[in-house]
Amino acid sequence: MNNDETLKTQALLSSLPKPDFSSFRPLIYDLSQEGEFEKLNNFLNHNSDVVLHDKFEGQIKELYKIRNPKKKFNENELNEYYRNWAASKNTLKQGLFVYYPWKKNIVRIVSKEEFIELRTSRNKYKISPEEQQKLADETIGVVGLSVGQSVAVTICIERICGTLRIADFDELELTNLNRIRSGIDTLGLPKTIMVAREIAEIDPFINVEVYNEGITEENIDDFLTSGNGLDLLIEECDSLDIKILARLKARKHGIPVLMDTSDRGMIDIERFDLEPDRDILHGKIKVEDINDLKGLSYEEKVPFILEMVGVDKMSNRLKSSMIEIEQTLTTWPQLAGEVALGGALCTEITREILLNKRVDSGRFYFDFKDFMLSSESGSKNRRKKPARKPEPDYEALIQQVDHSAFAAELLPGELIEELAEVSILAPSAGNVQPWKIFHRSGVFYVFLDVNRIDFFGDYNRFASLLSVGGILENARVTAAHHNYDFVYKNLPLGDESLLAAVFYLNKNKPTYTAELYPYIRTRHTNRDIINNSPLPTEFVEELLQLNEEYESFDVLLADQQELVTKIAGFVALADAQRILNKKGHEGFYQEIRWSDREARLTGDGIDIETVDVTPPELAGFRIARSWDAVELLSEMKLGKAFGNLSLKAIRNSSAILHISGKEYNKKAFIEGGMLMEKTWLLASKYNIAYQPLLSTCLFNNMVNHAPAQELPELLYQAMDSIREEYKKVFKPVETNQTEIFLARLSVADKTVKKAYRRNKKSIFYNLDNVTT
């Protein structure tokens, strides 16, 4: 290229328009207002190079979708909705046109209120609508826009302020682009303008106020107190004297201060709003006069920096880098990942402070390396097992039983073992198997296991006593099969004793039928979502005949689809309440076994493979393992989705079985458990899928009979309304009756996996085989 060509190129380049380095506020045209058409037309006539970006129709459709979350729309339905919406309107008068001078783009959007609704719809309910409204009135200040850029933009993306006040005196340089999200076409742009533009392009309605000269002694009071004043200050500047000055002034005005250092995720929180006499920077820097910090060389700053940050807390990489400053480095390094993390952390803490959540002053580290774990087995979040309670002296309790009226037959060893085996096959809430069984001289003693009872919902041990009834039913059917009569006594040592029942066999003619014996070993819970085809008539007749056999109980069958749907509604609410209660949540996840291997090893609990869940539902189970996440839903009275699985399953059932008792005591629950097991065995005979729905009955008993102070308030409130719906459906249930049991029934089309059982050696003890 010769000199003439160089001059020509230079002249052409010089004639090109220069970038706009000053504007940062968009122009907004609202064509529903008088005179706005004329203004927009005049603007467009004089700016032919403007590019229109119009996705207005899509925004209207999106509004419709978020306002109808239960519906799933296809494209044709959304197109039809928009045509109907636009049919009677001058669509140009709907929404706004936003012009960005620095980009020469004009963007069409919905109204301000609709824009904010769309922009924040994905915040729900991590931020509640009430919280979002409160945050929209807050004013936040950010000083220093290298690290501060990430903070400022993240805060505005989340929309947790209405006004953002930003200050920096610097311009964007190429070395800044290792951590600042911007393009090379913005080099030389004031950092304040860069940040203000980025925010305006995300949300034109957030008020951004810029201080292009940065913070000085002359303007700091204005920065902190103009308008309604700052609600929070985020300080990220490099100047030591301004760091100190900003805190002194913030403390004077009662403004909390945050600072992120971008090393090891260190965050400083200084709650000057709550602690007006607090030492600045936690007392780590003692400066009598900020003038002592002005104009210092890097070497002179180092002692203050080390005091402020703490050399023992710095990362090794930063220590090494600081040694190289003014040798091979001009200043200390900052990485994009660390800066982005700081932006996220400051945003989280800012939100909590502005929402008046408890956030203490202090220095906190969120170091990635500290959270690294060498293996999954080393997880810090593994649930701790509760401390074991001391077990009673079982033989001493057995000695206290009055055996004088017993006529127990000494049994062959094979029959003793079989009775133990069928007893262990009894059902129990959560498959917890809350029992220990002893045998001596023909008498069996059924104890409640002190370390497996009194779980959430086991009020008065009623859930555990139901399972004792299952043991007795299996044993007496087995006795009849072997041509023995069966004799039992409930709670022989009183209601509070762990000895729940004793039973023995004798050679009298059996007074009970052995018809259901073949089904003891095949009985199981079927949680599959099947269908609502009608139950076999023979099964229904045989089931309802039990009302004649069990005079103290009522067996009801709700098989009308309208009733089944109503029951599905309140059972789903009750199941959701279990997850939304801390103890219930803990108990639920203690029951779940996440793999076949885990289920085999423990021999108890609910194998997740036996629950008919879709992959998204399974993911939901895993996500909800965190109580902290669930607690937020509970506090906002949300979380009904936890009942969706029950809702779907029950709606697709043939009928709901309900058992109620005419008495309210522990013996009633044991005998109710015998009736429960008989209905279950009968269902197995007819290949009927059978799944208990325990939450509603157990919670109803808690609400009706437990002292108010023993119940979580939210559970009480929820169950009170559920109780009313319950009584509407089960009208024959009188006030003085007790809800014993609820189950869903369906015609099974396949056999499902049975739950595993604990090793018999840990449950059954034959004292006749013990030598002393």
N, C-alpha and C positions, 0 to 999 in steps of 0.2 A: 504494500500500500504506500503510495507516494504522499508527499506532504499535502497536496491539494485535496486528496481523498480524505485525509485525516481532518483537515479543516472543515470539509463539507459534512462529514459525519458528526463532528463536534457541533456544528451549527444546527444540524437537524435535531440532535439530542437536546440542545439548549432550548429549542423552540417547543419541546414537548411540555404539556402541563405539569406543574409541580404537585406533589401530593399535598392533601389537606392534613395538616398536623394540629388543627385546633378544634374542629367540631367533634362533638361526642353525643349531642342530643338529637334524637330523631324528630322529624316533623310528623304530626299525626293529623289526618283529615277525617272528619266525621261527617259524611254526606247526609246524615239525617238532620244536621243543623243548618240553619239558614245561612246562605252565602258561601258554604263550603264547596259546592259544585263549581262556583265561579273561581274560587281560589285554586282548586285542583286543576281546572281547565287552564287557567293562566300559567300555572307552574309547568304543566305538561307542554304547553305551547312553546315555552322558553327552554325546555330541557328535553330535547328529542332523543338524547342518548340514555335516558332512564330505562332500566330493565324491570319489567313487571314480573313479580312472583306471586301467582294467585292459586292458592290451595284452599280457598274459602269453602268450597263444597265439601271437601274432605273433613274440615273442622266441624261443620254442621252435623255431618254424619257421625263423627266421633263423639260429639256432645250427646247425640241421641243414644249411642251405645253405652256411654258411661252412666247415663241416667236410667238405663234399663239393664242392669248387670245380670239379671236372671235369664235374659233372652239371648239367644244365639242367632245373629242375623247373617244371611248370605248377601252377596253383592246386589242381587236383584231387589231384595227387600229394602236395602239402604238407598238404592237409586230411586225406588218408588217413594220412600219417605221424603227424600230431598225434593222430588218433583212436586209432591203435595205441599211441602213446606213453602216452596218458592212460588207456587201457582198464584197466590193472591197478594204477592209482595212486589215492591220495587226493590229488587235484590241489591241494587247499588247503594241503597240507603241502609242496608243491613251491614253491620260490622264497620271496620275502619281500614284506612290506607295509611301505612307507616313508611315514611321515606327516610333512608339512611344516606345522608349527603356524602360521606366518605366512601361509600360503595356504589353510589348512584343506583341503588335498588329501591323499588317501592314494593312493599309486601302487603297483601290483603289479609286481614285477620278478623276474627269475631270481635264482639264488644269487649271492653275491659273486663267486665264481670265474668263473661263466658270464657275469656282467655285465661283468667286466673283459675277458674274452675277446672278447665282442661289441664292447665300447667301443674296443678297440685293434686290432680285426681289420683296419681300413682303414689302420693305421699300417705294416703289413708291406709291403715289407721296407725301407722308408725308415728304419724302426727295426726291427731284428731282434728276435725273441722274447727272446734272451739280453740284449740291450740294454734292452728294455722291463722285464725283471725286475730288472735292476740299478737302473734309474731309479726303480723303485717303492720303493726303500729310501732315497732321498735326501730331505734336508730343505732347503728353500729359504726364505729370508726376503725379504720385500718391505716396504720402508719408504716410505710416501707412496703414496696410492691414487687420485690423479688420473691421472697417467701410469701409475702402478703397477697400476691396476685392469686395464688392457688386458694388461699383462705377466702379472699373477697368473692371470687367467682363461684366457689363451692357454696358459700352462704347464699348467694343470689340464685344459683340453680335450685337450691332447696327452698328458696323464698322464705327465709326466716327473718326478714327485716323488710321495712317499708322504705327506709332511707339508709343509704350507705355513704359514708363520708370517707374519702381516701386522700392520702397525702404522700407525695414523693417528689423530690426535686430533680430526679435523674431521668435520662433518656435511655431508650432501649439500645443495647449494644449486642454485637454478635456473640460475645462470650456469655451473655445472659440466656441465650437460647438452649443451653444445656439443661435448664430447669424451668424456663418460662415458656408457656404454651403460646407461641405466636409465630408469624412467618417473617421471612427475610424482607418482605415488602414493608414491614413496619419499623425497620431499623431507623433510629433517629427520632422516633415518635416518643413524646413524653410518656412515661409509664402510667401516669394517671389517666391520660387520654386513651391509651391502649386498653386499660382495664375497664374504663367507663364504656368504651365502644363494645367490648365483648359482652358486657352485662346488658347493654341496650339491645344488642342483637338477640339475646336470649329472652329478655323481658323488657319491653319499652316502658313499662309502668313503674318500675323501681326507680325511685328518685336517687340519682347519684350526684354527690357534690364533690368537686375536686379542689385540691389545694396543690397547684402545680409547683409552688415554691417549697414544698415539704413543710415540716413542722419547725417553727422557730420560737424563740422566746416571745416574739411580738404577736404571733397568731395562735399560740397554743390554747389560750383561754377561749378564743372564738371557736376553735376546732372542737373543744370539749363541751362548750355550753351553749352555742348558738341554737336558735330554735328551741326545742324542748330539751336540748342537751343529749349527750350520748347515754345510752343504756349500757354500753359495754365498749371497751377499747381493746383492740388487738394490736400489739406493738411488735413490729418486725424490722425496725431500722438498724443500720450498722453503727450509727453514731452513739458513743457511750454517753455523752452529755445529754443528748435528747432522750435516751432510754431513762436516765435518772429523772430528768425534768418532767417527762410524761407521767411517771409514777407519782412524783411529788404532787403534781397538779391533779391527777386522777384521784389520789387519796384525799386531797382537799375537797374535791367535789363529790366524793362517794361513788366513784365509778370503778367497777371491777376491771381487772386487766388480765389478758392472756398473752403468752409469748411461746412460740415454738422455735426451738433452736436447730431443727433439722439434723440432729445427731442423736442416735439411739432413741428417737421418738420422744425427746424430752419436752415436756410441757410445763410451763410455770403458770400457776393460777394464784392471783392475789385478789381476795374478796374485800377490797376497800369499801364496798357498799355495806358489808356486814362488820368489818373490823377497821374502823376509822383510825385507829392508832397502830395499825400493823406496820412493822418495819418493811421498807421497800426491798424487793428482791430477797425476801426472807432473811434480811439482815446480813446478807453475804458481802455487800459492798458498803463500806462506811465512808461517805464523802460529805465533808462539811460545806463545800462550795462547788457547784457544778462547773465553775470557771476552771477548776483544777483539771477537768477532763477535756477541755477544748484544745484543739491543735496538737494533740499528742501524736508522736510517731507510732508506728506499729510496735516497735520494741517497747515503748513506754506503756502501750495499752495492754500488753500481755499479762502483767500481774493482775490487772483488774478483770480481764477476761477469765483468767484461771480461777479467781475468787468467785466470779459470777457463775461460771459453768461448773466448776469443781473438777480439777484435773483427774481425780481418781474415778470420776464418773464418765469421762470422755471415752469415746471409742479409740482403739489403738490406731485406726486409720486417720482419725482427726489429729491425734497427737503427732503422728509422723508428718502430716501435712503442715501443721503449725510450725514445726521445726524448719520446713522448707520455704516458708513465706519470706519474701525478699531475698531468697536464694534462687530457687527455681520456680517459685510461685509468687504471684503478686498479692493474692489474698486467700483466705481459707475457702475450701471447696464446699459446694452444696450440690447434691444429686437430685435429679428429677423425682425419683421414687420417694426420697425422704421429704422433699418439698410437698409432693402430692399427699403423702401420709399426714404431714403437718396440717395441710388444708382440711383434710377429712377430720382429724382429731379436733382441731379448733372449732370446726363447724358443729360437731357433736357436743362439745362442752358449752359452746355459745348457746345452743338451743336449750340445753338443760338449765343453764343459769337464767336465761330469759323466761323460762317456764316455771321458775321458782322451785326447781328440784334441788335436792341437797347436793351441792358441789363445794367441797372444802378447799380452802387455800392449801397450796403445797406444790411440791415438785414431783412430777410423775413421769415414769419411763414406759414407753410402749415399744420396747426393743424387739424386733423380729427374732433375733437370735435367742433371746431369753425364752421365747415361746416354742422354739424348735424342740421336737421330741424325737428321740432316737428310734422309737418303734411305737406301734399302736398300743402295745401292752403296757407302755409306760405312761399312758394318758393321765394327766393331772385331774381330769374331769370324771374319772371312774367313780360311780356311786359307792359310797361306803355302806357296808352291811351294818344294820343296827346291832347294838350290843345284845348278846344273848342273855335272857333272863334265867335265873336259877330254876332248875326243875324240882318239882316236889318229890317227896319220898313216896313213890307209887305203892310200894308194898305195904307201907304203913297205912296208907289210905284204904287199900284193899282189906286190911285187917279190921278197919272200922265198920265195914259193911255188915249188916245183920244177915247172916246166912241161915238163920234158924228155920225159915220157911222154905228154903231152897230144896228142890228135889232134882238136883242136877245129875244127869247120866254121864258116867265116864265114857269118853268117846275114843274111837280108834284114831290113831295118829294121822291117817290119811284125811279123815273128816275134819280134824282140828285144822290141818293145813289148808284144806279147801275153804273152810269158813273164814280163815284169815285172808285168803286170796280174794274171795268175793267181797269181803268187807272193804278191802283196799280199793276195789273197783268202783266204790260209791262215788258219786259226783260231789264236787265242792266248788265254792265261789273262786274263780280264778285258778282252779285246779291246784289250790294251795295245800289240800290234804291235811287239814288241821287236827290230826288225831294220833294217838298212840293206843295200841290194843294189847292187853295182857290176857293170858289164859292160865287158870289153875284149877285142877280137879273138875273139869267140865264146865267151869264158869268163865265167861268172857267179860272183861272189864274195858269199856271204851272211854278213854280219857281225851280231853281236849289238850292239844299240845300248846303249852304256854307261850312258845315262840312262834306260833303260826296262827294265833287268833287275835282278836281285837284290832283288826285292820279297818281302814276307813269303810264305813257302811255296815260293819259287823256290830252294830249297836246292840248292847245286851247279849252279844255273842250269838245273835239269832241266825246269821248266815252260817256260822260254824255248826250250830245245832241242827240246821236243815240237813247238813251233810251227815251228821250222826244218824238222823232218820234214814238216810240212804243206806247206811251200813246195816241198820236193823232190818230194813226191807230185804236187802240181798241175803242176809243171814237166814231170815225166816222162810224165804222161798227155797233156799238151799236145804234147810232142815226138812221142809215138807217133801222135797224131792227124795230125800233119803229116809222118808217115813218116820221122822221124829216130830214131836210137838215142840213148839218154840215158845219160851217164856221170857219176857223182858221186864225191866223196871227202869224207869227214867229217873235221873238225878237222885240216886238212893242216899246221898249224903247232903242233900239240900241244893238249892238253886245256885249258890255261889261256888260250889265245889267244881273242880276240874273233872271229876268223875261224872260223865254225862249219862252213862247207861251201863247196865249189866244185862247179860242174857245167857240162857243155858238151854239145853235140849233134854227132853225125856222121852220115854218109850210110849207115852200115851198116843192115842190116835191123833194124827195131825189135824188141827183145826183150821189150817190154811191151805190154799191151793198151790201146787207146784207148776201150774201151767206156764208161767213166765220164766221158769228156770233157764231154758235155752238162750234167753236173750240177755242174761246178766253180763256175759263176756262180749257181746256184740254191741251193747248199748253205748252210745257215744253222742257227743255234741256235733251237730251238723250246722256250720255257719254259712254254708253256701247260699247264695241268693238264687232261688230256684224259680218258682212261679206261684200263682195263686189259684191253681186248679182245685176243685172241691175235694175235701177229704172223703175217704171211703165211708159209706153209710154204716157199715158194720163197726168200724173203729169208733165213729162218733157215738153210736148207741152204747157200745161197751164202756166208753169213757164216761158218759153221763150216768151210767148205772152205778158208778162209784159213789154217787150221792146217797144211795141207799145203804151202802156198806159203811160209809164214813159219816155218821150223823153229826159229828162236831165240825164238819167242814162243808164248804160248798164248792163244787167244781162247775165252772162256767166256761162256755166256749163261744167266743165272738167270731163268727165266720161270715158276717156280712161285710162286704168290702168297704162300705162307708165307715163302719165301726173300726175295722182294721186300720184304715187311714187315720182316724182320729187317735187311735192308740199309738200309731207310729209317731205322730206329732209330739205327744207328751213324753214318750219313752226316749225319743231322740233328744229332747230338751234335758231330761234327767241324765242321760249318758254324757251329754256335753258338760253338764254341771260337775260331773265327777272329774273330768279332765281340768276344768277351770278352778277346781279347789286344790290347794297345795298338797294336802294329805292324800286326796283322791288321785291326783296326778302322780304322786310318788308311788302309791300302791299299784296304779295301773301299769306303770313302766317297770315295776318290780315283777309283775306277772308276765310280761311279754318275753318270749324267747325268740331271738332274732335269727336262729338257724336251727336246723334239725340236730346238729351236733350239740348245741347248747341245751336244747330240750332233752336230749338223751342223757346228757351229763347230770342235769339237775333232777330229771324225772318228775318235774312239776311245772306249773305255769302254763301259759297259752302260747303254743307254737304259732308264730306268725303265718306259717304255711297253711294252717287250718282256718285262717280268716280269709274270706273271699274278697280280696282287695285288688284294685287296679294298681299299676305302677305309680301313678300320681298319688293315689291314696296312701300307698306304702311310704312314698317320699314324705307325705304329710305327717305320718306317724313318726318318722325319724326326725323331722324338723321340730315337731312339738315335744321332743324329749327335753328340750330346754325349758325349765320352769320359768326362767326370767322372761322368755318370749311369751309364754302363755299367760303369765301374770298380768301383762299389759292388756291383753284382751279381756281378762277377767275384770280388771279395774274399769275398763270402758264398757263393760256389760256387752261384750261382743263374744265371738267364738262359737256361735251356733253351729258352725260347720263341723265341729267335733261330733255332732250327732248325725251327720249326713249318712254315714255308713249304716247306722241303725235305721234311719228313716227309709233308706232304699231297701234294706233287707226286709223290714216289717211290711212295707207296702206290697212287696212281692210274696207275701205269705198267704197260705190258705186260711189260717185262723189263728187266734190268740187264745191260749189256755190261761185261765185265771183260777187260783186256789185261794180261798179265804177261810179263816177260822172263826169260830164263835167265841173263842177265849183269847186273851192276850197274856201269855206267859211262856216260859221257856219250854215247858212240856208240850205246849201246843205247837211250837216250832219243830220239836223233834218228831212228833207224830205227823205234822204237816210234811216233814221231810220224807217220811215213809210213804205218804200218799203221793208226793212229788215223784219219788223213784218208781212207784207202781205205774203212774201215767207214762213215765219215760220208757219203762220196759214194754208197756202196751204199745207205745208208738213204734218201738223197735220191731215188735211182732208184725205190724202192718207196714213196715218200711216207711215210716213217717219221719221226716227230718225234724229235729227237735233242738231248739236253742233257748237256754234260759235268758230272761230279761230282768236281771235282779235289781238294777239300780233303782227303778221306780218304787218297788215294794220296800226295799231297805231304807231308802231315803224318806218315804212316807212314814215309816215307823219312827224314824229319827225326829221328823217334824212333829208328829203327833204326840210323842211320848218323852223325848229327851228334854232335859232342862234347857231353856233358851240359850243360856251362856255356853253350852257345849256345842252349839251349832254355829258355823260360819254364817254371818249375816246374809251374804250374797246367796248362799245355798238355801237358807231359810226363805228368803224372798222368792227365789225361783221356784222352789218346791211348793210353796203356798199356792201359787197360781196353777202349777201342774196338778196339785191335789184336787182342785176344783174341776178340772177337765177329767180327771180320773173318775171322780164320783158320777159325772154325767154319763160316762160310758158304762161303768159297772154299777148300775142303779140298784141291783139287789144287795149290794154291799152296804150294810147299815153302819151307823157311826161306831157302834161298839164292836164291830168285827175287825179282824186283823188281816191285813194283806200278807199272805204267806208266800205266794209264788206267781210268777208270770213267765210264759214261754211262747215262742212263735213256732207254728207248725206248718209244714209244707209236705207235699207228696215228693219223696226223694226219688231222684232218677239215677243216683249212683252212691256208692259207699265212699266215705271220706276217711281221711287219716284220723286215727284215734290218738288221744292225748297219752303221753307217757306217764308212768307211775313211779313213785319212789321205790327204792329197794325194800323188799319186805322185811329185811333184817333191821332196818332203821325204824320200823313201825310196829312190828308184831314181836311179842316176847312170850314164849311158852315157859312159864315158871316151873312147870313139871319137869323140864329138862335141865333146870339149874341145880347144880350140886353145891352144897355148902361144906 
